[in-house]
Amino acid sequence: NDNSGNLLSDPGFENGGGAWVLTTGGAVPITSSTPYSGSYCAACPVLNYTGPDQLVPVIPGNQYFLSAYFKTDAGVTGGPIFISWVAYEADKITIVTAANCTSFSPSTSWTQLSGMTSALPVGTAWLAFRVTINPTITGSGNLYVDACSVQCAVPAQQIVSVYASTINGFIIANQI
């Protein structure tokens, strides 16, 4: 059951960010100079597709609400910055599906990114949550990320299919 709240470990980077990796590899840099909430946030260098990334276990059929706050240094231009997700099989290598949820242009003020996944296909075991910089970003500075969340929004058992047919002019419906 994954209906118990935020599935991410260290969602606010308060424990050193060890549960996170950069999408381009390596540890996520942490800073105390400008957090959205708490005492720390991620401070990722502005490079193509760089940002914090974390895998969480998920249940096929469920939909997930994804959220994070971001801001950039004043020298960062272009865009966009987005939340993306990748659904993996149990081997954490084979991709089942992927999408970008939402995007915004760089901003020096904290801005919330949020969106929903589609219902995850059969075979999905892991979801990679990513706040990512598009390669059209230019300039120098950091992407700051804080208060991240992955929560089950629509459990599979709430997604109902109905089979309907007519018999002697009456509609007969069965929940599948």
N, C-alpha and C positions, 0 to 999 in steps of 0.2 A: 504494500500500500504506500503510495507516495502523496497522499493528501494532507500531510502533516505540516505544511508550511514551506519555507524556503529550503530547497534541496542543495544549494551551494554551501560549500565549506568556506569559512572566512569571507563572507560576502562583502564586508567592509574593510578588508585588509588589516584588521586590528591585530591579527596573530602573525604578522610578518609576511603574509602572501604566499606561504609555502604550498598551498593547495592550487595555486595558479601557475600557468606558464605563459610566456609570450607566444602569440600565434606563429611567430617566426623562430621560436625556440629560445630556451633560456629562462632565467628567473624574471619575475615581474618586479621592477624597481618600485619601492615604496617610499612615500614621503609624509612628513607630518606638517609640511608648510601650508597646505591648502585643502584640508579634507572637507567634503560635503557634510559628513556626520562622523561622530567619533573622533579619533585622534590621528588616523592615517587614511591614505588613499593610494591607489596605484598611480605611478608617474611614468608612463611609457614614452619612449622616444618616438618622434614623428618619422616613421619609415613606412614604406609600402606594406599594407596589411598587418601592421603591428598593433597589438592590443592584448589585454588579458583574456585568457582562454581557460575553461575548466570543463571536465567531463563529469556528468552526473548520471546515475542509473535512472532509467525511465521505464514506463510500461507501454507496450504497443496499444494503439487505439486512443490513448489519452492525448489531450491537447494541453500545452503549457503556456503560461503567461511569463514573458521575459521582460526584465526591467533593469535599468542602470542609470546613474547620473554621470554626466561627463562635462568637462570643460577643457579648453586648450589655452596655451600661452598666446599672447598677443601676436607673436610672429608667425603663427600658423594660419595659412590661407588655403583656399580651394575647398575640396570636399568630395563626398560627404563622409561623415562618421556614422557607423551603423551597428546595430545588433544583428548578428547572424547566428544561425544554428545549423548544426550538421548532425544528422541521426546516423548512428553506427550500429552494426551488428555486435554480438558479444565479443568478437575478436578485437574490437576497437580500431579496426583497420578498414573493413568493408563499409563503404558509405551506402546507406539506404536512400536518403533524400537530404536536401539542404535548401536553405532559403535565407534571404535577408528580410528582417521584419520591418525595420524603420530606419530612417536616416535624417540627419540634420547637418547643416553647415557648421564649421568650427565656431565656437563661442567662448568668450572669456568669462561668461557667467555659467553657473551650474545649470544644466538642462537635462530633463529626463527623456530617455529613450525607452520605448516600451512597445510590445507587440505580442502576437500569439503565433504559436506553431500551428500547422495543420494537424489533424489527427495522425499520430505516428503510425507508419505501416507495420504490418506483421514482420517480425524479425528484428525490430529495433530494440536494443538493450541499453544504449548510451546516447546521451545528447551532449554535444559540445556547445557551450554557451560562449559567445565571443563578442566583445566590443572591438570593432575593427576600423582602421583608417583606410580610406580609399586611396589608391595610388595617385590620384590627382591632387592630393594634399601636398602643399609646398611650404617652404619656410623652415624655421627652426624652432625648437621648443618641445614641449611635452603634451601628450594627451593624458588628462587626469580622469580616473574612473573611480567611482565609489558607490556604495549602497546597491549592490547588484542582487538580483533575485530571479530564481526560476521556481515557479509554483505550478502545481497541477491545477488547471482551470476547468477542464471538462473531463472527468473520469470516463473511461470507456463504457462502464456500465450505465452511464447516463445517455449515451448515444444509442438510440433505439431505432431499430429497423422494423418496418411493418410490412407484412405480406397481405395483400387484399385480393379477394376474388369475388365473383358474384355467383350465387346459387339461387335459382328460381327467382331472380330479380332482387335478391337481398345481398347487401355487401357483407362479406364475412372477412374480418381482419384478425390476424394473429400477430402478436409481438414476437419477434425473433431474437 
